[in-house]
Amino acid sequence: MIRTITKFKLLLKLYRPDVAVLVFMGTLAGRILTTELTFIHFVQAAFISAFPYNFVYTLNAITDMPEDKINKPWRPLPSGTVSNREAYLWLSFLTLGSSALIPVLFGGIEIFLAYLIMFLGMSYSIPPFTFKKRAFLAPMITGWGIVHPLILTGKMTIPILWISLLFHSFAVTFLKDLSDIKGDKKAGRRILIEVIPLSRLILLSGCLNMISAIGFLFSDFKMAAFIPFFSLLFISYRYFYKRKNFFEQIYKMTIRLTILGSFLVTLFYFFKIRI
């Protein structure tokens, strides 16, 4: 029993806990901002976080083995703490669970949007598309994945909010994989910095963050402008004064800022407070 629990914990490490929280918060935020909250909405948010997104990250962990052996050898698969067979069995469980429960828990266009998570995850990691090998598409799909939970449940009723958040996500995901260049090149992935010089990439990220902040300021959720604003400050500081590992730290910081922003915006909106 203890061994089973330990193995389950290791399988969960194929996912990211911060992303799991972000997906739950984003899915719930879309509901809070557009309709009356019910118990089933919590179930839907937990499901999207625990199954479709878990599927995407587990699949990516399996297909990223070659580069992870170089970039992040401590992860469960390259370190051998989780075997390939165990990972594939876990992936099969997540695939079946996601596929079976999506039409049970959702209806209408939300079924399509929920399945779209899985489709984009597969398109990112495996042929015929393998978008992770495409310099521009890879970070854009990652950025879209951050915002997708809000789009899933909020749909087109809060466009300024999710479009502004999308610009912020792109601003960061364009920089995310620059900490893993060595392993990515060996795995045959094209690196964005090979297309755009680093200084211009930082400038592009800053412009996208500024557009995001302006978008938030023109929405009903002006307080959310602090997300791209602090992201811009952090990127500038890390780039000019403390470069070590700053790309990976930018991504982690953004996930946490977005979680905090999602929580504050939904909290204030839930109590009918607009700032």
KEKE-3310 file (N, C-alpha, C; in steps of 0.2 Angstrom, whole numbers, plus 5000, padded with zeros to 4 digits):
npx = (5004:5009:5020:5012:5006:5017:5022:5012:5013:5025:5021:5012:5021:5025:5017:5013:5012:5009:5004:4992:4985:4983:4975:4964:4960:4958:4948:4937:4936:4931:4918:4914:4914:4904:4892:4881:4888:4890:4890:4893:4901:4913:4917:4919:4930:4940:4941:4945:4958:4964:4963:4962:4972:4983:4985:4990:5002:5009:5010:5019:5030:5034:5037:5047:5058:5072:5077:5075:5084:5096:5093:5085:5088:5084:5071:5056:5055:5068:5077:5074:5065:5052:5046:5046:5035:5026:5023:5017:5006:4999:4997:4988:4977:4974:4970:4959:4950:4949:4943:4931:4924:4923:4911:4901:4902:4902:4893:4887:4896:4907:4911:4918:4928:4934:4939:4948:4959:4966:4968:4977:4987:4992:4995:5005:5015:5017:5019:5007:5010:5019:5021:5030:5042:5043:5048:5040:5027:5027:5029:5018:5007:5009:5007:4993:4988:4989:4979:4967:4958:4951:4944:4937:4927:4922:4921:4915:4911:4919:4929:4939:4946:4952:4959:4968:4975:4980:4990:4999:5003:5009:5020:5028:5030:5037:5049:5051:5057:5071:5079:5083:5091:5102:5098:5086:5091:5098:5088:5082:5074:5069:5075:5069:5077:5086:5080:5076:5086:5091:5090:5080:5070:5067:5063:5051:5044:5042:5034:5023:5018:5015:5005:4996:4994:4988:4976:4970:4967:4958:4947:4934:4942:4952:4962:4969:4979:4991:4997:5004:5012:5020:5027:5034:5043:5050:5056:5064:5073:5079:5085:5094:5102:5103:5106:5107:5099:5087:5076:5069:5064:5057:5045:5040:5037:5028:5017:5013:5010:4999:4990:4988:4983:4971:4964:4962:4955:4943:4939:4936:4927:4917:4912:4906:4914:4922:4938)
npy = (4994:5006:5007:5008:5021:5029:5027:5033:5046:5049:5048:5058:5069:5070:5079:5097:5105:5119:5122:5114:5120:5133:5130:5125:5136:5145:5139:5139:5153:5157:5153:5160:5173:5173:5167:5160:5152:5135:5118:5108:5116:5117:5103:5102:5110:5104:5092:5096:5101:5089:5079:5081:5092:5086:5075:5081:5086:5075:5067:5076:5075:5062:5062:5072:5066:5064:5078:5081:5073:5080:5093:5093:5082:5077:5074:5063:5053:5053:5051:5039:5035:5034:5022:5019:5011:5012:5025:5026:5018:5026:5037:5031:5029:5042:5047:5039:5042:5056:5057:5049:5056:5070:5072:5069:5078:5091:5102:5106:5119:5118:5105:5103:5113:5107:5095:5100:5104:5092:5089:5099:5097:5084:5088:5096:5088:5076:5068:5071:5084:5090:5102:5107:5108:5119:5135:5147:5143:5134:5141:5149:5140:5135:5147:5149:5138:5141:5151:5145:5137:5148:5153:5141:5140:5154:5158:5168:5179:5187:5194:5204:5202:5189:5190:5200:5193:5183:5190:5193:5180:5175:5184:5179:5165:5165:5167:5156:5143:5146:5143:5130:5127:5119:5105:5105:5108:5097:5088:5091:5102:5118:5133:5148:5159:5157:5163:5176:5189:5189:5202:5208:5199:5200:5214:5212:5204:5213:5223:5215:5213:5226:5229:5220:5225:5237:5233:5226:5238:5244:5236:5228:5224:5231:5230:5219:5222:5223:5211:5209:5220:5219:5207:5213:5221:5212:5204:5214:5217:5204:5202:5213:5214:5202:5188:5174:5159:5165:5164:5152:5155:5166:5160:5152:5162:5169:5160:5159:5172:5174:5164:5171:5183:5178:5173:5185:5193:5185:5184:5198:5201:5191:5196:5207:5219:5231:5236)
npz = (5000:5004:4995:4983:4985:4986:4973:4966:4969:4963:4950:4949:4948:4936:4931:4934:4949:4951:4939:4939:4950:4944:4932:4939:4945:4935:4927:4936:4938:4926:4927:4938:4934:4924:4927:4940:4953:4956:4964:4954:4946:4953:4953:4939:4937:4945:4938:4925:4928:4934:4925:4909:4908:4915:4907:4896:4901:4905:4894:4887:4896:4893:4879:4880:4884:4878:4878:4891:4898:4897:4900:4912:4921:4934:4934:4935:4924:4916:4927:4931:4941:4938:4927:4909:4906:4917:4915:4903:4906:4915:4907:4899:4907:4910:4898:4894:4905:4903:4890:4892:4902:4899:4890:4899:4909:4903:4891:4875:4866:4875:4877:4865:4867:4878:4874:4865:4872:4874:4861:4857:4865:4861:4848:4850:4855:4848:4832:4818:4819:4829:4836:4846:4841:4833:4831:4834:4835:4846:4859:4858:4859:4871:4879:4875:4882:4895:4896:4892:4901:4906:4895:4891:4901:4902:4889:4876:4883:4891:4883:4883:4895:4894:4882:4885:4895:4887:4879:4889:4893:4881:4881:4890:4888:4876:4881:4889:4885:4884:4893:4891:4881:4876:4878:4870:4857:4854:4853:4842:4841:4835:4841:4847:4849:4839:4828:4832:4839:4856:4862:4855:4857:4870:4870:4862:4871:4881:4875:4872:4885:4889:4880:4885:4898:4896:4889:4900:4908:4901:4903:4914:4924:4930:4940:4937:4929:4936:4934:4921:4923:4934:4929:4918:4925:4932:4922:4916:4927:4929:4917:4915:4927:4934:4927:4928:4926:4923:4914:4916:4929:4926:4920:4930:4939:4932:4931:4945:4948:4939:4945:4957:4952:4946:4957:4964:4956:4953:4967:4970:4961:4964:4976:4971:4969:4960:4953)
capx = (5000:5014:5023:5008:5005:5024:5022:5007:5016:5030:5017:5010:5027:5025:5013:5016:5007:5007:4999:4986:4981:4981:4970:4958:4957:4956:4941:4932:4936:4927:4911:4912:4913:4899:4886:4880:4892:4886:4894:4896:4907:4920:4919:4922:4937:4944:4942:4950:4965:4966:4963:4965:4979:4987:4986:4995:5009:5011:5012:5024:5035:5036:5040:5052:5064:5078:5080:5075:5090:5101:5090:5082:5089:5081:5063:5055:5057:5075:5080:5072:5061:5046:5048:5042:5029:5022:5021:5012:5000:4996:4994:4982:4972:4972:4967:4952:4946:4947:4939:4925:4920:4921:4904:4897:4902:4901:4888:4888:4903:4912:4914:4923:4934:4938:4943:4953:4965:4969:4971:4982:4993:4994:4998:5012:5021:5018:5017:5011:5012:5024:5022:5035:5049:5042:5050:5035:5021:5028:5027:5011:5002:5010:5003:4986:4986:4988:4972:4962:4953:4946:4941:4933:4921:4920:4919:4916:4907:4924:4935:4945:4950:4956:4964:4974:4979:4984:4996:5004:5006:5014:5026:5032:5031:5042:5056:5052:5062:5077:5084:5084:5093:5106:5094:5081:5094:5100:5082:5080:5069:5071:5075:5067:5083:5089:5076:5076:5091:5089:5088:5074:5065:5066:5059:5045:5041:5040:5028:5017:5016:5012:4998:4992:4992:4983:4970:4967:4965:4951:4942:4931:4946:4958:4967:4973:4985:4997:5001:5009:5016:5026:5031:5038:5048:5054:5060:5069:5078:5083:5089:5099:5106:5104:5104:5107:5092:5081:5071:5065:5061:5051:5039:5037:5034:5021:5012:5011:5007:4993:4986:4986:4978:4965:4961:4960:4950:4937:4937:4933:4920:4912:4909:4904:4919:4926:4943)
capy = (5000:5012:5008:5011:5028:5032:5027:5037:5053:5050:5049:5065:5073:5071:5085:5103:5107:5126:5122:5111:5126:5138:5127:5125:5143:5148:5136:5142:5160:5158:5152:5165:5179:5173:5163:5158:5146:5129:5113:5105:5120:5115:5097:5103:5114:5099:5087:5099:5101:5083:5074:5084:5095:5081:5071:5085:5087:5068:5066:5080:5072:5056:5064:5076:5062:5066:5084:5081:5069:5085:5099:5092:5074:5075:5073:5056:5048:5053:5049:5032:5034:5031:5018:5020:5007:5015:5032:5024:5015:5032:5041:5028:5030:5049:5047:5036:5046:5062:5055:5047:5061:5076:5073:5068:5084:5097:5101:5111:5120:5117:5098:5104:5116:5103:5090:5104:5104:5086:5089:5104:5093:5079:5091:5099:5083:5070:5069:5074:5091:5091:5109:5109:5109:5125:5140:5152:5140:5130:5145:5151:5135:5135:5152:5148:5133:5145:5155:5141:5136:5154:5153:5136:5142:5160:5159:5175:5184:5191:5193:5208:5199:5183:5192:5203:5188:5179:5193:5192:5173:5175:5188:5175:5159:5167:5167:5150:5138:5148:5140:5123:5127:5113:5099:5106:5108:5090:5084:5093:5107:5124:5138:5155:5164:5157:5167:5183:5190:5189:5208:5209:5195:5204:5219:5209:5202:5219:5226:5211:5214:5233:5228:5216:5229:5242:5229:5226:5244:5246:5231:5229:5221:5235:5228:5213:5225:5222:5204:5210:5226:5216:5203:5217:5223:5206:5202:5219:5216:5198:5202:5218:5214:5195:5184:5167:5155:5170:5162:5147:5159:5171:5156:5150:5168:5171:5155:5161:5179:5173:5161:5176:5187:5174:5173:5191:5195:5182:5186:5204:5200:5187:5201:5213:5224:5233:5241)
capz = (5000:5005:4989:4978:4987:4984:4965:4963:4970:4958:4943:4949:4947:4928:4930:4938:4954:4950:4933:4942:4953:4939:4928:4943:4947:4928:4925:4941:4937:4920:4929:4943:4930:4919:4929:4947:4955:4959:4966:4948:4943:4956:4950:4932:4937:4947:4933:4920:4931:4936:4919:4902:4908:4917:4901:4891:4904:4906:4887:4886:4899:4890:4873:4881:4888:4876:4880:4899:4900:4897:4903:4919:4923:4940:4933:4936:4919:4915:4933:4932:4947:4935:4921:4903:4906:4922:4913:4898:4909:4918:4902:4896:4912:4910:4891:4895:4910:4900:4885:4894:4907:4896:4888:4905:4914:4900:4886:4870:4864:4881:4875:4860:4870:4883:4870:4861:4877:4873:4854:4856:4869:4856:4842:4853:4857:4844:4825:4812:4819:4834:4836:4850:4837:4829:4836:4836:4837:4853:4865:4858:4861:4879:4881:4875:4887:4901:4896:4889:4906:4907:4888:4891:4905:4901:4882:4873:4887:4894:4878:4884:4900:4892:4877:4888:4898:4882:4877:4894:4892:4875:4883:4895:4885:4871:4884:4893:4884:4882:4898:4890:4874:4875:4877:4865:4851:4853:4852:4835:4841:4833:4846:4845:4849:4832:4824:4834:4844:4862:4864:4852:4860:4877:4868:4860:4877:4885:4871:4873:4892:4889:4877:4890:4904:4893:4889:4907:4910:4897:4905:4920:4929:4930:4945:4934:4925:4940:4932:4916:4925:4938:4925:4914:4930:4934:4916:4915:4932:4928:4911:4915:4933:4937:4922:4929:4926:4923:4909:4920:4934:4923:4919:4937:4942:4929:4933:4952:4947:4936:4950:4962:4949:4945:4963:4967:4951:4955:4973:4970:4957:4968:4981:4967:4970:4954:4954)
cpx = (5004:5018:5019:5007:5011:5024:5017:5009:5021:5026:5014:5015:5028:5021:5016:5011:5005:5003:4992:4982:4979:4975:4963:4955:4955:4949:4936:4931:4931:4919:4909:4910:4907:4892:4886:4884:4888:4892:4897:4901:4914:4922:4922:4929:4942:4946:4946:4957:4968:4967:4966:4972:4984:4989:4991:5002:5012:5014:5018:5031:5038:5040:5046:5058:5071:5081:5080:5082:5096:5099:5088:5082:5086:5074:5062:5057:5065:5079:5079:5068:5054:5048:5044:5035:5024:5019:5016:5005:4996:4993:4988:4976:4969:4968:4960:4948:4944:4942:4932:4921:4919:4914:4899:4896:4901:4896:4890:4895:4909:4915:4919:4929:4938:4942:4949:4959:4969:4972:4977:4988:4996:4998:5005:5017:5022:5016:5010:5013:5018:5026:5028:5042:5048:5043:5045:5029:5021:5026:5020:5006:5003:5006:4996:4984:4985:4981:4966:4957:4948:4942:4935:4926:4918:4918:4920:4913:4912:4930:4941:4949:4954:4961:4970:4978:4983:4990:5001:5007:5011:5020:5031:5034:5036:5049:5057:5057:5069:5082:5086:5087:5097:5103:5090:5085:5096:5094:5079:5075:5073:5070:5073:5072:5087:5086:5076:5081:5088:5086:5081:5068:5063:5061:5052:5041:5038:5034:5022:5014:5013:5005:4993:4989:4987:4976:4966:4964:4959:4946:4939:4936:4953:4964:4972:4979:4992:5001:5006:5014:5022:5030:5036:5044:5053:5059:5065:5075:5082:5087:5095:5104:5107:5102:5103:5100:5086:5075:5066:5061:5056:5045:5036:5034:5028:5016:5009:5008:5000:4988:4984:4981:4971:4961:4958:4954:4943:4934:4933:4927:4915:4908:4907:4908:4923:4932:4946)
cpy = (5006:5013:5010:5019:5032:5033:5032:5045:5054:5051:5056:5070:5074:5077:5091:5105:5114:5126:5120:5116:5131:5136:5127:5132:5146:5146:5139:5149:5161:5158:5158:5172:5179:5170:5162:5152:5141:5123:5109:5109:5118:5108:5097:5106:5108:5094:5090:5099:5094:5078:5077:5087:5090:5076:5074:5085:5080:5066:5069:5077:5066:5058:5068:5073:5064:5072:5084:5078:5074:5091:5098:5084:5072:5073:5065:5051:5048:5050:5041:5030:5032:5028:5020:5017:5010:5022:5031:5022:5021:5036:5038:5029:5037:5050:5045:5040:5053:5061:5053:5052:5068:5077:5072:5075:5091:5096:5107:5112:5119:5110:5099:5107:5112:5098:5094:5104:5098:5086:5093:5100:5088:5083:5094:5094:5078:5072:5068:5081:5093:5098:5112:5110:5115:5131:5145:5148:5136:5135:5148:5146:5134:5141:5152:5143:5136:5148:5150:5139:5142:5154:5147:5137:5149:5162:5166:5180:5189:5192:5198:5205:5193:5185:5196:5198:5184:5183:5193:5185:5172:5179:5184:5169:5160:5166:5160:5145:5140:5146:5133:5122:5121:5107:5099:5105:5100:5086:5086:5099:5114:5129:5145:5160:5163:5161:5174:5183:5191:5196:5210:5205:5198:5210:5217:5207:5208:5223:5222:5212:5221:5233:5225:5221:5235:5239:5228:5232:5247:5241:5233:5227:5224:5233:5222:5216:5224:5215:5206:5216:5223:5211:5207:5219:5218:5204:5207:5218:5210:5199:5207:5217:5207:5190:5176:5163:5159:5168:5157:5151:5164:5167:5154:5156:5170:5166:5157:5168:5178:5169:5166:5181:5184:5174:5179:5194:5192:5183:5193:5204:5197:5192:5207:5220:5225:5238:5243)
cpz = (5000:4998:4983:4979:4984:4976:4962:4964:4965:4951:4943:4947:4940:4926:4934:4943:4953:4944:4935:4945:4949:4935:4932:4944:4940:4926:4930:4940:4931:4922:4934:4939:4926:4922:4937:4948:4958:4960:4959:4945:4946:4954:4943:4932:4940:4942:4927:4922:4932:4930:4913:4903:4911:4912:4897:4894:4904:4899:4885:4889:4896:4883:4874:4884:4885:4878:4888:4902:4901:4901:4911:4920:4929:4939:4933:4930:4917:4921:4934:4938:4945:4929:4915:4904:4911:4919:4907:4901:4912:4913:4899:4901:4911:4903:4892:4900:4907:4895:4887:4898:4904:4894:4893:4909:4910:4894:4881:4868:4869:4880:4870:4863:4875:4879:4866:4866:4875:4866:4853:4860:4865:4851:4844:4853:4852:4837:4824:4813:4823:4834:4841:4847:4832:4833:4838:4839:4844:4859:4864:4860:4869:4882:4881:4880:4894:4902:4895:4894:4906:4900:4888:4895:4904:4894:4880:4877:4890:4889:4880:4890:4897:4886:4880:4892:4893:4880:4882:4894:4887:4877:4887:4891:4879:4874:4888:4892:4883:4888:4897:4883:4872:4873:4871:4858:4849:4851:4845:4835:4839:4839:4844:4845:4843:4827:4825:4839:4850:4864:4861:4855:4867:4875:4866:4866:4881:4881:4872:4880:4892:4886:4882:4896:4902:4892:4895:4909:4907:4899:4911:4926:4929:4934:4942:4930:4929:4937:4927:4918:4929:4934:4921:4919:4931:4928:4915:4920:4931:4922:4912:4921:4935:4932:4923:4930:4926:4919:4913:4925:4932:4922:4925:4940:4939:4931:4940:4951:4944:4941:4955:4958:4948:4951:4965:4962:4953:4962:4973:4966:4960:4973:4978:4968:4963:4956:4948)
residu = (MET:ILE:ARG:THR:ILE:THR:LYS:PHE:LYS:LEU:LEU:LEU:LYS:LEU:TYR:ARG:PRO:ASP:VAL:ALA:VAL:LEU:VAL:PHE:MET:GLY:THR:LEU:ALA:GLY:ARG:ILE:LEU:THR:THR:GLU:LEU:THR:PHE:ILE:HIS:PHE:VAL:GLN:ALA:ALA:PHE:ILE:SER:ALA:PHE:PRO:TYR:ASN:PHE:VAL:TYR:THR:LEU:ASN:ALA:ILE:THR:ASP:MET:PRO:GLU:ASP:LYS:ILE:ASN:LYS:PRO:TRP:ARG:PRO:LEU:PRO:SER:GLY:THR:VAL:SER:ASN:ARG:GLU:ALA:TYR:LEU:TRP:LEU:SER:PHE:LEU:THR:LEU:GLY:SER:SER:ALA:LEU:ILE:PRO:VAL:LEU:PHE:GLY:GLY:ILE:GLU:ILE:PHE:LEU:ALA:TYR:LEU:ILE:MET:PHE:LEU:GLY:MET:SER:TYR:SER:ILE:PRO:PRO:PHE:THR:PHE:LYS:LYS:ARG:ALA:PHE:LEU:ALA:PRO:MET:ILE:THR:GLY:TRP:GLY:ILE:VAL:HIS:PRO:LEU:ILE:LEU:THR:GLY:LYS:MET:THR:ILE:PRO:ILE:LEU:TRP:ILE:SER:LEU:LEU:PHE:HIS:SER:PHE:ALA:VAL:THR:PHE:LEU:LYS:ASP:LEU:SER:ASP:ILE:LYS:GLY:ASP:LYS:LYS:ALA:GLY:ARG:ARG:ILE:LEU:ILE:GLU:VAL:ILE:PRO:LEU:SER:ARG:LEU:ILE:LEU:LEU:SER:GLY:CYS:LEU:ASN:MET:ILE:SER:ALA:ILE:GLY:PHE:LEU:PHE:SER:ASP:PHE:LYS:MET:ALA:ALA:PHE:ILE:PRO:PHE:PHE:SER:LEU:LEU:PHE:ILE:SER:TYR:ARG:TYR:PHE:TYR:LYS:ARG:LYS:ASN:PHE:PHE:GLU:GLN:ILE:TYR:LYS:MET:THR:ILE:ARG:LEU:THR:ILE:LEU:GLY:SER:PHE:LEU:VAL:THR:LEU:PHE:TYR:PHE:PHE:LYS:ILE:ARG:ILE)
# end
